[in-house]
């Protein structure tokens, strides 16, 4: 019987494991233990500046200002730099759907469609298929950089990195022995978080994570609605807070024309939703739109808050429409290309996340400058709990690192081959020890790049602003 093209060719677990072990010939596990910049490594400021060409010029200095707050904040905005560093390195060839920007602050508590609290990856702007170790390396280095920011000694930094990578290896090994559907349905929900807490001997760590879980439940769309909107003589609108939040009326001469265009954009977005969710969206009407500055690496890309109301003023829906540009990984991988970058983000998120936003979709729009752009759309803030690494003691940072590493393994097992990856990683801690060395080397490199941006500002080459 011929195998339909929609299905994979049959390979035994032994053959898949052999494929994983063969990857050690291409990229020995010990080879991941160091990072040395290529001789022709591009200037890091040039890399950032090339990204800025397509961004809102008035917000680019805000991006640089945020990146200069600390080496960790710089790292958050430097995914393109790290992609260029990882691209030339020998890789395993064991492909997964990468997050593309897997630093520790992109793992957080989220609400599932069933209103359960889950721990998962939250940012997919750079998602693309590529070697699994690229995500692991970016995540590992983020813990070394965070540990340095907290003044931890090297052994404590390395402890967090090893906890992250070992949790990834052990979870991938567990997935290698699971049925395919069981892997797909696996999630890190509140019950799993409690199990991890119960296994921790650090009472303070248990108390703080339990508190963060409860606070996440209060970060609903209604809280965002109360914070971001106000009632005026003309009705409910988004409250301005320039330059971070700027109403559409303050950006254009004739808001009515732009609102008509935005209605067309929302119609296009609605067509990307399933029929039942499109019906749900149709119960709301457009009220107001504002531009919002978000994150660190994303500052300068177009991002809109869209306020819609349903039954009355007490029935809101807040959406975020965020510009999707080419992934920073694209020049360095052979991953699938999409005709719409917003669709790429949505497809990657649905593949990686266990439970995605029911209103996640994409669209194409012509911006205020007359240029066509791609966007993805999702609900704005729904039970999100964000880590605060600057407040973590070494024990809590290690616990959080293990949680992130395990969650990343679950994400990779959905799209990659857990049997092959587990075989590559093996039964010991060789890979974890190697990545501790890589993380220290890359943290050094990140500090030098941070200093290079600071020098570029001092010399007048680029301009930075605080906001």
Helices and strands as residue ranges (DSSP letters): H 13-26, G 29-33, H 44-52, H 57-67, H 71-76, H 79-87, E 95-98, G 104-106, E 107-111, E 117-121, E 128-131, H 132-149, H 154-176, H 180-185, H 190-199, H 203-216, H 221-228, E 229-232, E 235-238, E 245-247, G 248-250, H 255-271, H 275-281, E 285-292, E 303-309, E 316-323, G 330-332, H 341-352, E 361-366, E 372-379, G 389-391, H 394-415, H 418-425, H 430-458
